Amino acid sequence: MEPHTHRKAVTDKMHRQRVQNVAGTMAIEGLMLSEASRRNLDRYASGQANYQQILAELKAKYQRAE
């Protein structure tokens, strides 16, 4: 059973500001926020996917064939 967490509603404007903050912080470190990462943030924020789902997808995508 997954722990129940309460998430406050986030407006579209708040979400865009948060993604921009992430992108800005990464730019300070010389990193770029890829389109795929931005899509994953959007999916997570909208509730279309949870952290575990996104992590599993990334692991499957980058797992080396043995």
Wavefront OBJ file of the C-alpha trace (Angstrom):
o trace
v 0.000 0.000 0.000
v 1.391 3.375 -0.997
v 1.500 6.104 1.625
v -1.174 8.710 1.038
v 0.281 12.145 0.455
v -1.680 15.344 0.139
v -0.633 17.539 -2.740
v -1.776 21.119 -2.958
v -3.315 22.173 -6.230
v -0.784 23.886 -8.451
v -1.946 26.384 -11.018
v -0.550 26.344 -14.544
v 1.243 29.630 -13.830
v 2.857 28.211 -10.669
v 3.940 25.116 -12.571
v 5.531 27.155 -15.374
v 7.370 29.288 -12.785
v 8.678 26.216 -10.982
v 9.904 24.593 -14.200
v 11.564 27.886 -15.144
v 13.243 27.974 -11.720
v 14.554 24.437 -12.235
v 15.815 25.351 -15.707
v 17.453 28.516 -14.340
v 19.174 26.666 -11.511
v 20.463 24.067 -13.944
v 21.707 26.808 -16.320
v 23.737 28.334 -13.484
v 25.513 24.969 -13.257
v 26.006 24.838 -17.023
v 23.280 22.228 -17.596
v 20.281 22.332 -19.894
v 16.798 21.023 -19.085
v 15.965 18.694 -21.962
v 12.546 18.541 -23.586
v 12.164 14.983 -22.265
v 12.883 16.175 -18.712
v 10.441 19.043 -19.102
v 7.762 16.585 -20.333
v 8.405 14.351 -17.307
v 8.043 17.342 -14.973
v 4.782 18.232 -16.721
v 3.503 14.646 -16.435
v 4.393 14.522 -12.735
v 2.858 17.912 -11.942
v -0.362 17.080 -13.779
v -0.728 13.726 -12.032
v -0.404 11.753 -15.277
v 2.569 9.869 -13.804
v 4.057 9.459 -10.362
v 7.727 9.468 -9.391
v 7.990 5.683 -9.423
v 6.526 5.426 -12.930
v 8.897 8.017 -14.349
v 11.878 6.431 -12.606
v 10.959 2.976 -13.961
v 10.643 4.398 -17.490
v 14.040 6.078 -17.248
v 15.686 2.945 -15.879
v 14.213 0.883 -18.730
v 15.292 3.465 -21.300
v 18.902 3.691 -20.122
v 19.455 0.141 -18.902
v 22.365 -1.453 -20.703
v 21.735 -4.671 -22.540
v 23.704 -7.444 -20.887
l 1 2 3 4 5 6 7 8 9 10 11 12 13 14 15 16 17 18 19 20 21 22 23 24 25 26 27 28 29 30 31 32 33 34 35 36 37 38 39 40 41 42 43 44 45 46 47 48 49 50 51 52 53 54 55 56 57 58 59 60 61 62 63 64 65 66
